[in-house]
Amino acid sequence: MTYVFAYFLRNNYAVALPALLEKTGISRELGGLPITASFISYGIGQIVFGLCGDHLPPGKMIACGWTITILSNILLPLLLPLFNIIITSVSLALARRIRNEIKSIMILGIFCALSAGFLHLFLDRSVVLTITLLILVAGFTNSMNVIGTVNVPARYHSINRVSSISGVTNSAVYIGSAVSVWGIAKLSVDLGWHFTTAMWFYLALGLTVIAALAIRIWTAFIRKI
């Protein structure tokens, strides 16, 4: 996998590295370590590929190269959605076990706030950690979204108000999406990622507090219906 990444990036290092070092604040010496490792793995991959070429006919070598390229192009973009699906599935399993949607949202809000807080603190220190925390923030927010738009309206089945409540919650999603796309995106461009990640933290924390205050009311409601 490291060889594949180095293969795709080999022509872009000269452009990507200066911008990456400037944005993250990583020194050239520290940033050179993973880059050197990727070049070493790339060289080893070339040697192995050359050894295979001594024993494989040209047709199979070409087919092997095309297969690696195709699989990499298909699978790499699927990694983030795959992790998002895993986090959402685990979160929904937790919600089914707790059987209280607002309490589940509160717990997920705590995890989301912690992830956003650590993301804000370590934004300039580790690329791998930053990407991991971004995946967690996206997964937890998506999980809360699913619980709010699917699980919450289902509670109103006994009083025949599923459609109306679903319309309200889904409208809130569209409003939030518009605010995120136009408002938060502009703030991110104007004020930078540090401001954005701090805002994510406070939004998740505020949602957690609201959910905590609403647990008693929601619990009484679901017991009543």
C-alpha positions as CSV (number, residue, x, y, z in Angstrom):
1,M,0.0,0.0,0.0
2,T,2.9,2.4,0.8
3,Y,4.3,1.6,-2.6
4,V,1.0,2.4,-4.3
5,F,0.8,5.8,-2.5
6,A,4.4,6.6,-3.4
7,Y,3.7,5.6,-7.0
8,F,0.8,8.0,-7.3
9,L,2.6,10.8,-5.5
10,R,6.0,10.5,-7.2
11,N,5.3,13.3,-9.7
12,N,3.6,15.6,-7.2
13,Y,6.1,15.7,-4.3
14,A,7.7,18.9,-5.6
15,V,4.3,20.7,-5.6
16,A,2.6,19.0,-2.6
17,L,5.5,19.0,0.0
18,P,6.1,22.8,0.3
19,A,2.4,23.4,0.8
20,L,2.0,20.5,3.2
21,L,5.0,21.7,5.3
22,E,3.7,25.2,5.3
23,K,0.1,24.3,6.3
24,T,1.0,21.8,9.0
25,G,4.1,23.6,10.4
26,I,6.1,20.4,10.3
27,S,9.8,20.9,9.9
28,R,11.6,19.7,6.7
29,E,13.6,17.2,8.8
30,L,10.5,15.7,10.4
31,G,8.5,15.7,7.2
32,G,11.4,14.1,5.4
33,L,11.2,10.9,7.5
34,P,7.9,9.5,6.0
35,I,8.8,10.8,2.6
36,T,12.1,9.0,2.7
37,A,10.3,5.8,3.9
38,S,7.9,6.1,1.0
39,F,10.8,6.5,-1.5
40,I,12.5,3.4,0.0
41,S,9.3,1.4,-0.3
42,Y,8.8,2.7,-3.8
43,G,12.4,1.5,-4.7
44,I,11.8,-1.9,-3.1
45,G,8.5,-2.2,-5.0
46,Q,10.4,-1.4,-8.3
47,I,13.0,-4.1,-7.5
48,V,10.3,-6.7,-6.7
49,F,8.4,-5.7,-9.8
50,G,11.6,-6.1,-11.8
51,L,12.2,-9.6,-10.3
52,C,8.7,-10.6,-11.2
53,G,9.4,-9.3,-14.8
54,D,12.1,-11.9,-15.1
55,H,9.7,-14.7,-14.6
56,L,6.4,-13.4,-16.0
57,P,5.6,-12.8,-19.6
58,P,5.0,-9.2,-20.7
59,G,1.2,-9.7,-21.0
60,K,0.8,-10.7,-17.4
61,M,3.1,-7.9,-16.2
62,I,0.9,-5.3,-18.0
63,A,-2.2,-6.9,-16.7
64,C,-0.7,-6.9,-13.2
65,G,0.1,-3.2,-13.5
66,W,-3.3,-2.3,-14.7
67,T,-5.0,-4.3,-12.0
68,I,-3.1,-2.6,-9.3
69,T,-3.9,0.8,-10.7
70,I,-7.6,0.1,-11.1
71,L,-8.0,-1.5,-7.7
72,S,-6.1,1.5,-6.1
73,N,-8.3,4.0,-7.9
74,I,-11.5,2.2,-6.8
75,L,-10.6,1.2,-3.3
76,L,-8.8,4.3,-1.9
77,P,-11.8,6.7,-2.3
78,L,-14.0,4.1,-0.5
79,L,-11.9,4.1,2.7
80,L,-13.4,7.2,4.2
81,P,-17.1,6.2,3.5
82,L,-16.3,2.7,4.7
83,F,-15.1,4.0,8.1
84,N,-18.0,6.3,8.2
85,I,-20.4,3.4,7.7
86,I,-18.7,1.4,10.4
87,I,-18.9,4.2,12.9
88,T,-22.6,4.8,12.1
89,S,-23.4,1.1,12.4
90,V,-21.7,0.9,15.8
91,S,-23.5,4.1,16.9
92,L,-26.9,2.8,15.8
93,A,-26.3,-0.5,17.6
94,L,-25.5,1.6,20.7
95,A,-28.8,3.5,20.2
96,R,-30.8,0.3,19.9
97,R,-29.2,-1.0,23.1
98,I,-29.9,2.2,25.1
99,R,-33.4,2.6,23.7
100,N,-33.4,6.4,24.2
101,E,-32.6,8.5,21.2
102,I,-31.8,11.7,23.1
103,K,-29.5,9.9,25.5
104,S,-27.8,8.3,22.5
105,I,-27.3,11.7,20.8
106,M,-25.9,13.0,24.1
107,I,-23.3,10.2,24.3
108,L,-22.4,10.6,20.6
109,G,-22.2,14.4,21.2
110,I,-19.6,13.8,23.9
111,F,-17.5,11.6,21.6
112,C,-17.9,14.1,18.8
113,A,-16.9,17.0,21.1
114,L,-13.8,15.1,22.3
115,S,-12.8,14.2,18.7
116,A,-13.2,17.8,17.6
117,G,-11.3,19.1,20.7
118,F,-8.4,16.8,20.0
119,L,-8.6,17.7,16.3
120,H,-8.2,21.3,17.3
121,L,-5.3,20.6,19.6
122,F,-3.4,18.3,17.2
123,L,-4.3,19.9,13.9
124,D,-0.7,21.0,13.1
125,R,1.1,18.0,14.7
126,S,0.1,14.8,12.9
127,V,-1.4,14.3,9.5
128,V,-2.5,10.7,10.3
129,L,-4.1,11.7,13.6
130,T,-5.8,14.7,12.0
131,I,-7.4,12.5,9.3
132,T,-8.4,9.9,11.9
133,L,-10.1,12.5,14.1
134,L,-11.8,14.0,11.0
135,I,-13.2,10.6,10.2
136,L,-14.5,10.3,13.8
137,V,-16.1,13.7,13.8
138,A,-17.8,13.0,10.5
139,G,-18.9,9.5,11.7
140,F,-20.4,10.8,15.0
141,T,-22.2,13.7,13.4
142,N,-23.6,11.5,10.7
143,S,-24.8,9.0,13.4
144,M,-26.6,11.7,15.3
145,N,-28.2,12.8,12.1
146,V,-29.4,9.3,11.3
147,I,-30.9,8.9,14.8
148,G,-32.6,12.3,14.6
149,T,-34.1,11.7,11.2
150,V,-34.9,8.0,11.4
151,N,-35.2,6.8,15.0
152,V,-36.9,9.9,16.5
153,P,-39.8,10.0,14.0
154,A,-40.4,6.3,14.4
155,R,-41.3,7.0,18.0
156,Y,-44.4,8.8,16.8
157,H,-45.9,5.8,15.0
158,S,-48.4,5.0,17.8
159,I,-49.9,8.5,17.4
160,N,-49.8,8.6,13.6
161,R,-47.4,11.5,13.4
162,V,-44.4,9.9,11.8
163,S,-44.6,11.8,8.5
164,S,-45.0,15.2,10.1
165,I,-42.1,14.7,12.6
166,S,-40.0,13.3,9.8
167,G,-40.6,16.4,7.7
168,V,-39.6,18.6,10.6
169,T,-36.3,16.7,11.3
170,N,-35.4,16.4,7.6
171,S,-36.1,20.1,7.1
172,A,-33.7,20.8,10.0
173,V,-31.1,18.7,8.2
174,Y,-31.5,20.8,5.0
175,I,-31.2,24.0,6.9
176,G,-28.1,22.8,8.7
177,S,-26.6,21.7,5.4
178,A,-27.2,25.1,3.9
179,V,-25.6,26.8,6.9
180,S,-22.7,24.4,6.7
181,V,-22.1,24.8,3.0
182,W,-22.5,28.6,2.8
183,G,-21.7,29.8,6.3
184,I,-19.2,27.5,7.9
185,A,-17.4,27.0,4.6
186,K,-16.9,30.7,4.2
187,L,-15.7,31.1,7.8
188,S,-13.2,28.3,7.2
189,V,-11.8,30.1,4.2
190,D,-11.7,33.5,5.9
191,L,-10.6,32.5,9.4
192,G,-8.8,29.1,8.9
193,W,-9.0,25.6,10.1
194,H,-8.2,26.3,13.7
195,F,-11.3,28.5,14.0
196,T,-13.4,25.9,12.2
197,T,-12.3,23.0,14.4
198,A,-12.9,25.1,17.5
199,M,-16.4,25.9,16.3
200,W,-17.0,22.2,15.7
201,F,-16.0,21.5,19.3
202,Y,-18.4,24.2,20.7
203,L,-21.3,23.1,18.4
204,A,-20.9,19.5,19.6
205,L,-20.6,20.6,23.2
206,G,-23.7,22.8,22.9
207,L,-25.6,19.9,21.3
208,T,-24.5,17.6,24.1
209,V,-25.8,20.1,26.8
210,I,-29.1,20.5,25.0
211,A,-29.6,16.8,24.7
212,A,-28.7,16.3,28.4
213,L,-31.3,18.9,29.4
214,A,-33.9,17.2,27.2
215,I,-33.4,13.6,28.3
216,R,-35.9,13.8,31.2
217,I,-38.6,15.2,28.9
218,W,-38.0,12.7,26.1
219,T,-37.9,9.8,28.5
220,A,-41.3,10.8,30.0
221,F,-42.6,11.1,26.4
222,I,-41.5,7.7,25.2
223,R,-42.9,6.1,28.4
224,K,-46.2,7.8,27.8
225,I,-46.7,6.7,24.2
